[in-house]
Amino acid sequence: MADPLPSDPERALALTYAPPGSRRAFAALLALDDRLGTIVRTTREPLVGQMRFTWWHAALASLESGPIPAEPLLQELAGEAVTHAPGAALATMVEGWEALLEPDLDEVSLNVHAERRGEGLFAALGAVCGAAPLVPRAAGRGWALADLSRHLRDPLLQQRARVMACDALSETTATHWPPALRAVGALTQTARMDLVPSPRPHGHPARTARLLWLRLSGR
């Protein structure tokens, strides 16, 4: 199976920063996050969305123990990621996305999304790169909230997500990302750039230059 390359140019660039032996697993984890986000974006009936999330939760939780469904992404995760990030841990990302199916989103929903999607994904990314203990939990939370804020329609909820993202990412400003984790650092820096007033579009040369500096310096 070909590497599941991210469609976002800055996620694709971050992928090249991962250790060569980790890139397939790193890409598969990003693809999982995209797939779960697609369920939220394409669901009109919350019950249908919950059923789809239940299937993914069960499939991920049993990656090491049961027969793997004929789903290419699950096959890729089973072959590349679960040796470092257990399927039960990946299943927590489902819970983070499922929180967005609530009819009335609030700060509690945002926190659940940030912790289970963001922290869950970043812990898994750190694990496949061989340095999970060095990934700040706040980086995953801030990244998830910054990414979510770009897609929220309610201006008040969007602003709250942005404030929460800024608060989380402020805890990571002094972080020096070691070489093994510069792909994770690049995702964190992308989130930080998304939160400035009138952010440049993803892939803009100035943003790319900032990410290249992070690759060289770790900051």
C-alpha positions in Angstrom: 0.0 0.0 0.0 1.3 3.5 -0.9 2.0 5.9 2.0 -1.3 7.7 2.8 0.1 11.2 2.2 -1.7 14.1 3.9 -3.6 16.5 1.7 -2.6 19.6 3.7 0.8 20.9 2.4 2.1 21.7 5.8 1.2 18.2 7.2 2.9 16.7 4.2 6.0 18.9 4.9 5.9 17.9 8.6 5.9 14.2 7.5 9.3 14.6 5.8 10.7 15.7 9.2 9.8 12.4 10.8 12.6 9.8 11.1 12.6 7.8 7.8 11.7 4.5 9.5 8.7 6.2 11.2 7.1 8.0 8.2 4.7 5.3 7.1 3.3 5.0 10.7 3.3 8.8 11.1 1.4 9.2 7.8 -1.1 6.5 8.8 -1.9 8.3 12.1 -2.5 11.6 10.3 -4.7 9.7 7.8 -6.7 8.2 10.7 -7.2 11.7 12.1 -8.5 12.9 8.7 -10.8 9.9 8.4 -12.4 10.6 11.8 -12.8 14.2 10.9 -14.5 13.3 7.7 -17.2 11.4 9.7 -18.0 14.7 11.6 -18.0 16.8 8.4 -20.3 14.4 6.5 -22.7 13.3 9.2 -26.2 14.9 9.2 -27.8 12.6 11.7 -25.9 12.3 15.0 -27.1 8.7 15.5 -25.5 7.7 12.2 -22.3 9.4 13.2 -22.2 7.7 16.6 -22.7 4.3 14.8 -19.8 5.0 12.5 -17.6 6.1 15.5 -18.6 3.0 17.4 -17.4 0.8 14.6 -14.0 2.6 14.4 -13.6 2.6 18.2 -14.1 -1.2 18.3 -11.9 -1.8 15.3 -9.0 0.2 16.6 -9.3 -1.2 20.2 -9.0 -4.8 18.8 -6.2 -4.2 16.3 -3.8 -6.4 18.3 -6.2 -9.1 19.3 -8.9 -9.7 16.7 -9.2 -10.2 12.9 -8.6 -6.9 11.1 -11.5 -5.6 9.0 -10.8 -5.3 5.3 -10.2 -1.5 5.6 -6.9 -0.4 4.1 -6.2 2.2 6.7 -6.7 -0.3 9.5 -4.4 -2.7 7.7 -1.8 0.1 7.5 -2.1 1.0 11.2 -1.9 -2.6 12.2 1.3 -3.1 10.2 3.0 0.2 11.1 1.6 2.0 14.1 0.3 -0.4 16.8 3.8 -1.8 17.6 4.4 1.6 19.1 0.9 3.0 19.9 -1.6 0.4 21.1 -4.9 0.3 19.3 -6.7 1.0 22.6 -4.8 4.3 22.8 -5.7 5.1 19.2 -9.4 4.5 20.0 -9.3 7.5 22.4 -9.0 9.7 19.3 -12.5 8.5 18.2 -13.9 9.7 21.5 -12.4 13.1 20.9 -14.0 13.5 17.5 -17.3 12.0 18.8 -17.6 14.8 21.2 -18.3 17.1 18.3 -21.5 15.3 17.5 -23.1 16.9 20.6 -26.0 19.2 19.4 -24.8 22.1 21.6 -21.0 22.3 21.7 -19.5 24.1 24.7 -16.2 24.3 26.6 -16.6 20.8 27.9 -16.9 19.5 24.4 -13.9 21.4 23.3 -11.8 20.1 26.2 -12.8 16.5 25.4 -11.9 17.0 21.8 -8.6 18.6 22.7 -7.5 16.0 25.2 -8.7 12.8 23.4 -8.1 13.8 19.8 -5.1 16.1 20.3 -3.2 14.5 23.1 -4.1 11.1 21.8 -2.7 11.8 18.3 0.4 13.5 19.5 1.2 10.8 22.0 0.9 8.2 19.2 3.0 10.3 16.9 5.7 10.7 19.5 5.6 6.9 20.1 6.2 6.0 16.5 9.0 8.5 16.4 10.5 6.8 19.5 10.3 9.8 21.9 6.7 9.9 23.3 7.7 11.1 26.8 9.2 14.3 25.3 6.0 15.4 23.6 4.3 18.1 25.7 0.6 17.2 26.3 -0.3 20.9 25.8 1.1 20.7 22.2 -1.6 18.2 21.2 -4.3 20.1 22.9 -3.4 23.4 21.3 -3.0 21.8 17.9 -6.4 20.2 18.0 -8.1 23.4 19.2 -6.4 25.6 16.6 -7.3 23.2 13.9 -10.9 22.9 15.1 -11.3 26.7 15.3 -10.7 27.0 11.6 -13.8 24.9 10.9 -16.3 26.2 13.5 -19.2 28.3 12.2 -20.3 29.8 15.6 -18.1 32.9 16.0 -18.3 32.8 19.9 -17.3 29.1 20.0 -14.6 29.7 17.4 -13.2 32.5 19.6 -13.3 30.3 22.7 -11.5 27.5 20.9 -8.8 30.0 19.7 -8.3 31.3 23.2 -8.0 27.8 24.6 -5.6 26.9 21.9 -3.4 29.9 22.6 -3.4 29.1 26.3 -2.3 25.5 25.6 0.4 26.5 23.0 1.8 29.2 25.3 3.0 26.3 27.5 5.2 25.0 24.6 6.9 28.2 23.5 10.2 27.2 25.2 10.1 23.7 23.9 13.2 22.5 22.0 12.1 19.8 19.7 14.8 17.0 19.4 15.4 15.7 15.8 13.2 12.7 16.3 10.2 15.0 17.2 10.6 17.8 14.7 7.7 16.5 12.7 5.5 16.9 15.8 7.1 20.3 16.4 6.2 21.3 12.9 2.5 20.5 13.5 2.6 22.5 16.7 4.2 25.5 14.9 1.5 25.2 12.1 -1.1 25.6 14.8 0.6 28.6 16.3 0.7 30.3 12.9 -3.0 29.6 12.4 -3.8 31.6 15.5 -2.2 34.9 14.5 -4.6 37.7 13.2 -5.1 37.3 9.4 -3.0 34.1 9.1 -1.4 33.3 5.8 -2.7 30.3 3.9 -1.1 26.9 4.5 1.8 26.4 2.2 2.6 30.2 2.0 6.4 30.7 1.5 6.7 32.6 4.8 5.1 29.8 6.7 7.2 27.2 4.9 10.3 29.2 5.8 9.3 29.2 9.5 8.8 25.4 9.4 12.2 25.0 7.7 13.8 27.0 10.5 12.2 24.7 13.0 13.6 21.7 11.2 17.1 23.2 11.5 16.9 24.6 15.0 14.3 22.6 16.8 12.5 25.9 17.7 
